[in-house]
Amino acid sequence: MRRVPAVTVPRMTTSATGNEGSAAHPRFAEALRELGLEDVVGQVRRFPDATRTAAEAAAAVGCQLSEICKSLIFAADGDPVLVLMDGASRVDLDRVREELGAGRVTRAKADVVRETTGYAIGGVPPFGHRTRTRVLADRSLLDHPVVWAAAGTPYAVFPMPPKDLITHAGATLVDVREHEA
């Protein structure tokens, strides 16, 4: 069983452990267990208010916006692709298109996101999805020792070292964020 190092988490949040179950979406909690990440299940933090946006998540956790890992679904020539991006940056669709060798890349509609991942926008985790998709992870995630990502609901997040998160997501490390001109 692979262990992910425990990380220090703010005390202002709550976590369900033991007989209470997990604060994560049940499907995501099961995905963590299947990956041997039982320790992470206990680090999931649930908030009373939604953390749908990166800004809401950063405020709830008490971290920098760039320490949030956004899980964004796009359509590349009609095929879903997941892009993992730090919360302070935007995805450059031209860079994604070039990286994938696609003719066209657009943001996926809500029904495609749910069908592909099994989760609603605002709660999509970086792995543990209903279907397997190609995953790109922006290098900016590596700027921090720990990043926070959605745990399957718009109310729950979990911490993980970005290298571990990228590995478990099966992501290709790329540079697809918008750069200032």
N, C-alpha and C positions, 0 to 999 in steps of 0.2 A: 504494500500500500504506500503510495507516494504522499508525503506530507508537505504541505505548504506552510512556510513559516508563519507563526501567529503574528499579528500586527496589533499595535495599540489602537484602540478605537475609542471615540468620545463616549463619555458616560451619560450624556444627555439623551441617548437613544435607548431603545429597548430591543432585546433579543429573546427569542423563545428557544429554550433548550430543554433537554430531558423529556419528560412526559408531555410537555406542552406542544411538541412538534417544532417546526421551523417557521421563522418569520418569512421565509422565501415561499414563492409559489410552489405547490407540491411537486409539479413536474420538474422544476428547476432543482429543488432539494434532492429529488431522486437522481437527477443527472449528476449532481455533485457527489452523491454517495457512490454511484456507478463508476465515477472517475477516481474513487478513493480519497475524496476531499471532505470527509466527515468533519474535519476541524473547521472548514469554511462554513458549513451549515450553521454552526454555533456562532459565527461571526456576523451573520446577516443581521442587519438593523432595520427595524420597521418604524416608520414615522406616522404620526396621526394625520399629517397633511401630506398631500401628494408631492412626489419628487419626480414628476414627469419630465421636467426640463433639467438641463445640466445646472442651470443657475439655482433652481429649487433644491436639487440634490446637494450641491456644494454648500448652500446655506444651512440645510438640515444637518449635514455631516460636520460642518465647520472646517472645511478645507478650501483650497484654491480651486477655482473653476477648472483649471487645466488638470486637476487630479481626478476629475470625473471622466469615465470612459463611456462615450456615447456608442450605442449599437444601432447603426442606421442601415436600413434595407433600401437598396436601389435596384433598378431594373436595367440590366446591360443587354441590349438587343432582346428585351423581353424576359431574360433569365434573372432571377433574384441573385443578388450578391450582397453580402454583409460587409459594411465598413466600420471598423472600430476607430474612433477619433477622440482626441482629448476634448474636454468640454469647452475649452476656450477657443477652439478653432473650427473653421468651416471646411467642408469637403469641396475640393476642386473637381467638378465633374469631368472636365477635360483630362485631368491627370488620371482619374479612375478609368476613363475610356481608353486612354493610351496604355495604361497598365494591363488592362484586360484585352486589348486589341479589339474593342467593340466599336460598332458604328455609332451607337447612341446609348447614352446613360441618362436615366431620369430617376427621380425619387419615386419609390414604390408607393402605391395607394394603400390605405389602411387595411383593406380586405386582403391584399397580397401579403402585407406584413404579417397579419394574423395567420393566414393560411400557410405561409412559409415557416414561420417561427413557432406558432402556437401561442403567441403572446401579443398583447395590445401595445400600440405605440406608447412610449413613455415607461414601459416596463420590460422591454426586450433585453434579455441578458446576452452576454457575448457568446454563449454556447448553451447546449441543452435544448436545441430547437427540434421541432417536429420533423423537419426535413434537412438534409445536408446541403449546404450551399458553399460556394466559394467565399472565402473570408480574406479581406485585406485589413491590415492593422497599420495605422500611421505611426511612424517612428517617434512622433512627439510623445506618445505614451511612455516611452522609456526615460523621459526627463524626470520621473518621480520614482521613489522607492516603492510606493504603493499607489494604486488607483482604485477608485470606487465605481462599481458598475451595478446596473439594475439586476435585481434578483427575481425577475419574472412578474413583478407587479409595480404599479406606479407609486407604491408606498415603501418599497424595500430595496436596500442596496447592500453590497458586500465588498470588503476590501481584498485586494490580492496584488502581489508584486506583478508588474506588467509583463515581465518575461514569462511568468507562469500562466497568466491570463492568455497571452498570445499563443503559447504552446497548447493549452487546453482548447482554445478556439480553432486550432488548426490553421492559423492565419499566416499569410505571407506578409512579411514586414516591407512596407513601401513608404513613399513620400507622396501623399495625395491631399495634403491640406492646402488651402489657399494661402498664398504668400502675398504680403503687401507689395504694391508696385513701387 
